[in-house]
Amino acid sequence: MSGAGRGDGRGRRRGRTATPRGRGLSVRVETAKRRSNSSTRWLRRQLNDPYVREAQERGYRSRAAFKLLQIDDKLGLLKPGARVVDLGAAPGGWSQVAVERCGPEGRVVGIDLAEIEPLAGAVFLEGDFLDETAPERLKQALGGPADLVLSDMAAAATGHAGTDHLRVMALAEAALAFAEEVLAPGGAFLAKVLQGGAERALLDRLKQDFAKVRHIKPPASRKDSAELYVAATGYRGARPGG
């Protein structure tokens, strides 16, 4: 979902709730002749989603902004003055939250294959974070190593749970490999995963490289979704020969 950036919201503000104020009236959606049943269901869910409405009211570019707000309220990952990388940043909702909470002394750099509408307080790079030049481009844009690497990436759904799980896990593993190149010692990593059994290798690697690893499912994550987030803090630094 696209929308205007919050150009002046760069101070660290935790006082405002990350939960919608109310559900309001539900919206009925009639099935149009050229609209499939699945499209109608998706539209109905969007129109009746309190986080979608709240995102629009607050000027966030996506409902996903509330996931990061809620995770950060619990874990305190976004610190004033931090350097933050947002992988797969489009449309920019997570970057908006990072800009707000890291403040004017922070630095937020996002990268995505898609072009992202400019956002005051953030720098967006267009390109593939898997490209071998991406770590150096991001370090240059950040002005130094990252304190936090974020990834809310998800592959296009196939409808097959096992396949979708493996594809999201592959993205999370790629994000971790990238994080290991750009994180400063003591840094943190947050990435989307899906429940499904293939995350053991990722968790084992995280436990080797970080002091603390935990799963979290924020309230804004839909209850019927298999999505979880894995948060790792206290990066130990690059391993010799790694």
Secondary structure, DSSP 8 states (H G I E B T S, - for coil): ------TT--S---SS-SS-S-----------TTS-HHHHHHHHHHHT-HHHHHHHHHT-SSTHHHHHHHHHHHH----TT-EEEEET-TT-HHHHHHHHHH-TT-EEEEEESS-----TTEEEEES-TTSTTHHHHHHHHHTS-EEEEEE-------S-HHHHHHHHHHHHHHHHHHHHHHEEEEEEEEEEEESSS--HHHHHHHHHHEEEEEEE--TTS-TT--EEEEEEEEE----TT-
